[in-house]
Amino acid sequence: MLRFLTRRLLSAVLVLFAVSVLSFLMFFALPRDPVTAMCPKNCNPARLERVRQELGLSDPLYQQYVGYMKGIFVGRDLSSALGGHCDAPCLGYSYVNSEPVTRTITRVLPVTLSIVLPAAVLWLALGVGLGMISALRRGTLLDRLAIGFSLAGASLQLYFVGAVLLLVFCYTLHVVPVPHYTSIWSNPLDWADGLVLPWVTLAFLFSAIYARLSRAQMLETLSEDFVRTARAKGLSKSTVYGRHALRAAITPIVTIAGMDVGAALGGTVVTETTFGLQGLGRTVWDAVREGDLPTLMATVLIAAVFVVVANILVDVLYAFIDPRVRLR
Amino acid sequence: MAPPVPEPDPAQSQPYLAVRDLTVRFDTEDGVVRAVNGVSFSVRPGRTLCVVGESGSGKSVASLAILGLHNPRRTRLSGQILVGGRDVVGLDEKQIRTMRGRSMAMIFQDPLSALHPYYTVGRQIVEAYRVHHPSAGKAEARRHAVAMLGRVGIPQPDRRFDRYPHEFSGGMRQRVMIAMALVNHPDLLIADEPTTALDVTVQAQILDLLADLQSEFNTAIVLITHDLGVVSQVAHDVLVMYGGRAVEQGTVEQVLRRPQHPYTWGLLASVPTLRGDPDADLTPISGSPPSMINLPAGCAFHPRCRYAGETEGRSTTEIPLLRPAGEPDHLVACHLSDADRARLREHEVTPTEVA
């Protein structure tokens, strides 16, 4: 298990290194001058030159990369912009937002986490639950209803469902407030109240896929020999389905859930825009529009970290679920 | 809990399993599958009945019906299946569940897929024990499981207890399956092609083990196979099935040495032999097994039978009934007369080679 983890962590570090190099090169290889990109407004030539000097943009690329990475791990000097030292993890300074990128991220990241994580719990519970029930009640009215529900979820778009739910539950029936973000630490009730609509919307759309997937998985597992063995032992139906079939059926779902959650944390632009929440997704979108390279670079890295971490978690979970994985 | 199943008669005169006129049908979108059509057989404690036939002959379906493992919504069962005197046809899931794994147990063809890949073998055996001994503690159940693993010939059973199925070889895995099936000392064991997935040397060990355990626990065994070599090793009695019907049944001596049905002849002729002429070709049975949805009219075997023309047309119109084949307990379902069959058999098989 320890060797397994070490190997996974090492490969994760390699992947992140590659992502950081690539995204760094990509931004600085763009035909646009990074200094004008970083300072799009109110920039006279003198100020541009100062920024260029202080950011070391005349240095060779590798030195700039080392400087950037040093900022992340030990901090760096950004006196021109900040008027002082930028503590680790320093992701650079955004001239567009007029603040260190790290400060922007720490402000918007909790919003995205608060949207995605509870929604993921909801969509997994709902999707897997529905899928299992319709597999066990195959061919009944319940099964057809679940299939219809998942077909609707799979074919509708988030901005449509979100807008409809907003219109009905928020602006017409007034059962939920206009979506907003409050920190969970300061007021948990208001936190949940302000985000319930995005959760439900995301859960509805995502659970559709999970319902179909887990229904198919469960049906396949139910025809496995070991399920027949379990029944031949005289186990009760709930044990056969719950302990024997479910555990085998859930394995591929864990993989997909991990990747979905990782990707969703990297940016839920549409969700955040639909509900007017300022999270990581909106920040990425703004950075793209404004050509805010330091922010963009930071968000790309963070999204990569989420995906890589989600994948490691999936691997570890997988090894817990399936003992055959541990040997490899 | 259901009342305990009566102990088998020590005199062994009563069969522990008695199947009478069993019919199994499945409703499918393509039509009704007539998987088993009026089959009767019985097994006494300590005896082994081999059910022989090609795939699709209904042998596995019949065995699953004994444990009530078919989906009740799509399966129609009729006839009687007496297990220890209790008819399991028409029992509901709850009642039959108390008998599964305790009065009757089953082992399957491929032990790798029949064992749960995510649980240790020990845990799976303990589960089988505790479901029928709810008051047994974990330690007690573990003791039973380890003892059973040792009994079926797993070395260091105490350590292997915590291993997963994929860490065992094929033969050891089948031993685990046997240990799991026998941990509650059932009176009836159904083995569905238990050695088909194993190589030949391991196959012999497993069959020896089954015979050994049978003499220890006095188990009635129904062994399903298509391998006449296996039949000659372990069977006391043989039931040959074709198209969901019994076409011949009798003692192993009768069926293998003095086979009466042209289908049995075909099965015997298609078995390779070590003692015969090395250049002689094996004779397969021509044609393929019938569709269980559209069984041929009359004798289901007639499209593949070389002697179908010698029955004055009865083979295509009339279903042959099982009738005495000359010796006590030897039955055959064939339109040919005894004299014709005696004459034809001489050309068909040299029956001593398999046994």
Interface residues (C-beta under 8 A of the other chain):
Chain A: E224 D225 F226 R228 T229 A230 R231 A232 K233 G234 L235 S236 K237 T239 H244 R247 A248 I321 D322 P323 R324
Chain B: L67 L69 E93 R97 T98 M99 R100 G101 R102 A105 M106 F108 D110 S113 A114 L115 H116 P117 Y118 T120 E127 A128 V131 H132 Y164 H166 M177 M180
